[in-house]
Structures are given as C-alpha cells and as structure tokens.
Amino acid sequence: MSDLSPVSSTSNIPIAIAPRSLAVAWNNYLTEDVSRGAASADTIRTYTTQIKIFLKWCHQSAIAPLSVSRSDVKAYRRALHEQGCKTSTIALKLSAVRRLYEGAIEAGLIATNPALGIKPPYSRRDPAEGITFLEKVEVKQLLEYVEVSPTKGRIASDNLVKCVRDLFMVEMMVSEGPRTVELHRANLEDIIGQGRKVGIRVLGKRQIRIVPLTDNLINLLSNYLAARKQVGEELTQKSPLLVSVGNRSRGGRLSRSGIRTLVNNYLSECGLKKKDNKTISTHSLRHTAGTLALRGGAELRQVQDLLGHADLRTTAIYVHVGDRWDNNPAKFWLD
C-alpha cells in the first residue's frame, strides 16, 4: 500500500493509503455513479473524508483495502462505536464504505461488497430527544431582533443589503425550513414565479423541490433584490440568492459557514442560543419550521414535502417528546 496523491492533475479527490487501482475506481465512481453522475461538491467532499478515515483505519490495522472482509467491516463499526460515535455518524461512515466497494465491484477489482447489509448499532436514544426548536413567541422575538438590530448599532445603518438579506434569510429558515446548504447553493434563476405565487427551487440531498414563499417572504425578497440593484449590482440568472457583503468577498456567494455565523450571532445576541440546557443552532430553525407547522394543523405529508424528507418517519419525529404528555391517548378515556 502507498500514500497516493490525487488520481489525476484535475482531480480534487485525494485518496490516502490505497492501491492506485482502488483510488482510480473510487474517483470514477464518485463522478459517474454517485447521485447518478451529478454529485455536488459537498457530497464528494463528505464521502472522500469518510473514505480517507476508513483507509487509514485499514492501514493501522494492517488490512489491505481490497482484501477487507465482512468481519473487518464489523470490526470497523465496533471501533467507531467504542470511540463514542453517534449512530447517525456510524451510518454515514458505513454508507461511504459500502459505496467505496460498489465502485471497486464496478471496476472489476472485487466480486462482492463486504459492507453490504452491515448496519449501524441500534440507537438507545429517542430521536425526538435531540430535536431543538424555538417556540412561536421566541420566533417572533428573533425576527423582531433581526429587523431592528441595525438601529441598535450592531449593523452599519447604511448597509441596506445586509439588513434586508438577513431578515429574509432568517425568516425563510425559521418559517420554511430549508437546509443551510440549500440556501447557499440557490441562484436567482431558482426564483420560480407562477402568477402571484413565488417559490425558491432548492437542491436537497437527493431531489429538487420548490419551497413556496409566504406573502411576507415575497415582499422581503423583493426588497432584498431592490437593495442589491440600488448599490449597483448587476443581477443575472446565475447571481447567488444570498450574497456576501464583506469587504473581501463582497458580491460573492454567502458561504455555509457565513450563514451559520450570522444565525448563531443573532441567536446569541437576543438570548435564544441556550435553552433548557440545549444549544439552539442553525439547524434548529429547520426543526422549528417543522414543529410549528405540525402544531398549527399542517398534515405530515405537507410538512414532509416542505422540508424535503425522503421518509415520512423523519417528519414524524417533530411530534416531540414534550407533546406526548399533552396528547397522550390514554387521557382520552382516563380523564
């Protein structure tokens, strides 16, 4: 085994500690088979990172990657569990290993997939316990803070683009629940209009969907685009939906970390970052959208479509632990 540089001069997918044949097979599989040949840069980066971790484990365990057995994959799973990895993390890592060997089979390097059918350990935690979200009154508190914060000196009063961008972005996240990466990827060409109805086309994990905008979000979006024109930006179809206003990256695409930083700052400044011994994150705004929609009377299927969940059971997690006491079926006949 040898430590390889990228497979080709044009590849951005480095493979560490692997036979060159496997490195080539993995590179081909990523570009031709993952997401049916349309894998995003984030997907490629995630899988590559996980494969490098697995190959290093093989190297440390003196196991040749192309000779890995089912017992070896189970040993890797056990090692991850002993390291304290969450069930969801182990599931991701095993999925990457399974795809590595799918690529090896495709290239004729091996006959069977040693990771096929090997699942992560059972989770001993109720999935709903990990859900963090804001209550309706807290959503109002957050949005009011984002809207008035420029007048408090936290944002330059003349930076109109940043002001309207942030309000549109936060309200979009907390009411419609798009993922951070979905907002990061979106361009102006993804604004879809049907009469007076407007939506944003987003690329999710496995599919493209349209996120319909409320009337208030439509107005915020209009104000945001008008502000960008006002400062001299030439808007095109390929222009990012969310732009950076920093001195170094002005007019460029707002990064995922930039979105997270902005949201976390607002949560911290208005006193909502810590709640009930839990931390409210950017992803908590997505949980908030799902939770409050169901509480407000939306159907599971409607929320599933809004959030882009592949499995309805994922959406059902938003029926939280706390709600089980209020809606305990036993109360219907015991009271």
TAKABEL-V842806 format. One record per residue. N is the residue number from 1. RES is the residue in one small letter. SS is DSSP state (helix for helix, strand for strand, loop for the rest). PSI is psi in whole degrees, -180 to 180 (NA if undefined). D_CENTER is the distance of its C-alpha to the mean C-alpha in Angstrom with 2 decimals. Layout:
n=(N/N)
res=(RES/RES)
ss=(SS/SS)
psi=(PSI/PSI)
d_center=(D_CENTER/D_CENTER)
This chain:
n=(1/2/3/4/5/6/7/8/9/10/11/12/13/14/15/16/17/18/19/20/21/22/23/24/25/26/27/28/29/30/31/32/33/34/35/36/37/38/39/40/41/42/43/44/45/46/47/48/49/50/51/52/53/54/55/56/57/58/59/60/61/62/63/64/65/66/67/68/69/70/71/72/73/74/75/76/77/78/79/80/81/82/83/84/85/86/87/88/89/90/91/92/93/94/95/96/97/98/99/100/101/102/103/104/105/106/107/108/109/110/111/112/113/114/115/116/117/118/119/120/121/122/123/124/125/126/127/128/129/130/131/132/133/134/135/136/137/138/139/140/141/142/143/144/145/146/147/148/149/150/151/152/153/154/155/156/157/158/159/160/161/162/163/164/165/166/167/168/169/170/171/172/173/174/175/176/177/178/179/180/181/182/183/184/185/186/187/188/189/190/191/192/193/194/195/196/197/198/199/200/201/202/203/204/205/206/207/208/209/210/211/212/213/214/215/216/217/218/219/220/221/222/223/224/225/226/227/228/229/230/231/232/233/234/235/236/237/238/239/240/241/242/243/244/245/246/247/248/249/250/251/252/253/254/255/256/257/258/259/260/261/262/263/264/265/266/267/268/269/270/271/272/273/274/275/276/277/278/279/280/281/282/283/284/285/286/287/288/289/290/291/292/293/294/295/296/297/298/299/300/301/302/303/304/305/306/307/308/309/310/311/312/313/314/315/316/317/318/319/320/321/322/323/324/325/326/327/328/329/330/331/332/333/334/335)
res=(m/s/d/l/s/p/v/s/s/t/s/n/i/p/i/a/i/a/p/r/s/l/a/v/a/w/n/n/y/l/t/e/d/v/s/r/g/a/a/s/a/d/t/i/r/t/y/t/t/q/i/k/i/f/l/k/w/c/h/q/s/a/i/a/p/l/s/v/s/r/s/d/v/k/a/y/r/r/a/l/h/e/q/g/c/k/t/s/t/i/a/l/k/l/s/a/v/r/r/l/y/e/g/a/i/e/a/g/l/i/a/t/n/p/a/l/g/i/k/p/p/y/s/r/r/d/p/a/e/g/i/t/f/l/e/k/v/e/v/k/q/l/l/e/y/v/e/v/s/p/t/k/g/r/i/a/s/d/n/l/v/k/c/v/r/d/l/f/m/v/e/m/m/v/s/e/g/p/r/t/v/e/l/h/r/a/n/l/e/d/i/i/g/q/g/r/k/v/g/i/r/v/l/g/k/r/q/i/r/i/v/p/l/t/d/n/l/i/n/l/l/s/n/y/l/a/a/r/k/q/v/g/e/e/l/t/q/k/s/p/l/l/v/s/v/g/n/r/s/r/g/g/r/l/s/r/s/g/i/r/t/l/v/n/n/y/l/s/e/c/g/l/k/k/k/d/n/k/t/i/s/t/h/s/l/r/h/t/a/g/t/l/a/l/r/g/g/a/e/l/r/q/v/q/d/l/l/g/h/a/d/l/r/t/t/a/i/y/v/h/v/g/d/r/w/d/n/n/p/a/k/f/w/l/d)
ss=(loop/loop/loop/loop/loop/loop/loop/loop/loop/loop/loop/loop/loop/loop/loop/loop/loop/loop/loop/helix/helix/helix/helix/helix/helix/helix/helix/helix/helix/helix/helix/helix/loop/helix/helix/helix/helix/loop/loop/loop/helix/helix/helix/helix/helix/helix/helix/helix/helix/helix/helix/helix/helix/helix/helix/helix/helix/helix/helix/helix/loop/loop/loop/loop/helix/helix/helix/loop/loop/helix/helix/helix/helix/helix/helix/helix/helix/helix/helix/helix/helix/helix/loop/loop/loop/loop/helix/helix/helix/helix/helix/helix/helix/helix/helix/helix/helix/helix/helix/helix/helix/helix/helix/helix/helix/helix/loop/loop/loop/loop/loop/loop/loop/loop/loop/loop/loop/loop/loop/loop/loop/loop/loop/loop/loop/loop/helix/helix/helix/helix/loop/loop/loop/loop/loop/helix/helix/helix/helix/helix/helix/helix/helix/helix/helix/helix/helix/helix/helix/helix/helix/helix/loop/loop/loop/loop/loop/loop/loop/helix/helix/helix/helix/helix/helix/helix/helix/helix/helix/helix/helix/helix/helix/helix/helix/helix/loop/loop/loop/helix/helix/helix/helix/helix/helix/loop/strand/helix/helix/helix/strand/strand/strand/strand/loop/loop/strand/strand/strand/strand/strand/strand/strand/loop/loop/loop/loop/strand/strand/strand/strand/strand/loop/loop/helix/helix/helix/helix/helix/helix/helix/helix/helix/helix/helix/helix/helix/helix/helix/helix/loop/loop/loop/loop/loop/loop/loop/loop/loop/strand/loop/loop/strand/loop/loop/loop/loop/loop/loop/loop/loop/loop/strand/loop/loop/helix/helix/helix/helix/helix/helix/helix/helix/helix/helix/helix/helix/helix/helix/loop/loop/loop/loop/strand/strand/loop/loop/strand/strand/loop/loop/helix/helix/helix/helix/helix/helix/helix/helix/helix/helix/helix/helix/helix/helix/loop/loop/loop/loop/helix/helix/helix/helix/helix/helix/helix/helix/loop/loop/loop/loop/helix/helix/helix/helix/helix/loop/loop/loop/loop/helix/helix/helix/helix/helix/helix/loop/loop/loop/loop/helix/helix/helix/helix/loop)
psi=(148/155/113/148/178/151/-39/167/-20/-8/140/25/84/140/126/139/67/151/145/-36/-38/-38/-44/-44/-41/-43/-44/-41/-43/-44/-24/-26/-38/132/33/38/8/38/138/165/-35/-41/-45/-43/-43/-49/-40/-42/-45/-36/-38/-40/-43/-43/-35/-38/-43/-44/-45/-27/5/43/125/127/-36/1/12/135/173/-37/-36/-42/-38/-36/-38/-43/-44/-40/-40/-41/-42/-25/-8/15/142/158/-42/-36/-43/-38/-43/-45/-41/-35/-42/-42/-42/-41/-33/-45/-20/-41/-37/-39/-44/-36/-1/21/-30/166/-33/157/112/-15/-4/127/-1/117/162/164/155/140/134/13/137/124/-32/-22/-24/-1/126/138/167/145/166/-42/-31/-33/-45/-42/-43/-48/-38/-37/-45/-37/-38/-9/-31/-34/-9/6/3/-23/137/129/-24/-1/73/-39/-46/-42/-53/-32/-49/-41/-44/-46/-49/-43/-36/-45/-40/-21/-31/-19/28/153/155/-44/-30/-41/-39/-41/-25/141/171/-27/-14/1/115/127/135/92/-127/0/138/142/169/124/123/148/110/-157/-41/-5/164/136/164/124/111/140/143/166/-40/-39/-36/-43/-41/-41/-43/-44/-39/-47/-36/-38/-38/-39/-37/-32/8/9/135/107/131/172/-31/1/141/147/-47/119/153/148/10/158/-37/-29/21/129/-11/176/131/126/164/-43/-33/-42/-47/-42/-45/-49/-44/-38/-44/-43/-42/-45/-29/12/23/2/-39/132/124/45/19/157/129/126/180/-42/-23/-27/-34/-43/-38/-45/-45/-43/-52/-30/-45/-41/-32/-6/1/151/154/-44/-38/-43/-36/-44/-41/-44/-12/35/133/-31/129/-27/-29/-42/-37/-18/-25/-6/93/165/-45/-33/-20/-29/-41/-32/31/118/-27/-28/-23/-24/-15/-32/NA)
d_center=(34.62/33.81/31.14/30.16/29.10/26.86/28.21/29.31/29.72/27.09/24.44/21.55/20.91/23.15/24.23/26.04/29.01/29.31/32.07/31.83/32.01/28.85/27.10/28.23/27.23/23.68/23.37/24.81/22.63/19.39/20.79/22.69/21.17/17.42/15.90/19.63/20.05/17.25/14.52/12.37/13.05/9.69/10.49/14.01/13.39/11.53/14.34/16.98/16.27/16.56/19.67/21.29/21.03/22.61/25.29/26.23/26.68/28.89/30.85/31.42/32.49/34.80/33.24/33.33/29.94/31.84/33.87/31.14/32.15/30.48/31.99/30.36/26.86/27.72/28.98/25.68/23.93/26.60/26.16/22.44/23.43/26.23/24.00/22.21/18.87/17.05/17.38/13.69/13.89/17.14/15.88/13.41/16.39/18.81/16.87/17.01/20.70/21.43/20.17/22.23/25.27/24.62/24.96/28.07/29.59/28.97/30.87/33.64/33.25/33.12/34.12/31.77/28.24/28.69/25.18/25.49/25.33/24.63/22.19/20.68/22.92/23.13/21.21/23.79/21.52/20.99/17.28/18.04/19.27/15.90/14.84/15.37/16.13/18.68/21.90/23.17/25.60/23.00/20.91/24.20/24.86/21.62/22.13/25.79/25.12/22.83/25.53/28.50/27.22/28.70/32.12/31.78/31.64/28.08/27.35/30.10/31.84/32.30/28.65/28.17/25.19/23.12/24.37/23.57/20.23/19.02/20.49/18.99/15.45/15.68/17.51/15.11/12.18/14.59/16.43/14.27/10.85/8.62/4.96/5.77/5.44/7.44/9.90/10.21/11.27/13.53/17.27/20.28/21.19/18.28/20.19/21.97/25.24/27.42/30.44/29.55/26.12/23.13/19.52/16.55/15.59/11.90/10.66/8.13/7.79/11.57/13.08/13.92/14.66/16.46/15.45/18.98/19.92/22.39/25.64/24.79/21.55/23.68/26.18/23.73/22.33/25.95/26.90/24.07/25.09/28.71/28.18/26.76/29.85/32.08/31.27/32.09/28.82/29.44/26.69/26.08/23.95/21.93/21.49/17.97/17.13/16.29/18.84/19.69/23.05/23.76/27.06/25.73/22.88/24.30/23.36/20.60/16.94/15.24/12.93/9.47/11.69/14.09/12.01/11.27/14.96/16.28/14.72/15.76/19.14/19.75/18.95/21.28/23.97/24.34/24.46/21.39/19.40/21.27/22.12/24.05/23.50/19.71/17.37/15.49/12.22/9.98/7.89/11.52/12.02/9.91/12.12/14.99/14.78/14.93/17.57/19.82/19.79/21.09/23.50/24.74/25.76/23.10/23.16/20.54/20.42/19.92/16.92/15.50/16.03/14.65/11.21/11.24/11.74/13.75/15.81/17.67/17.91/14.27/15.22/18.46/16.99/17.01/20.76/20.87/23.41/25.18/25.74/27.47/30.46/30.83/30.47/32.19/34.11/37.07/37.73/38.69/41.87/42.54/42.84)
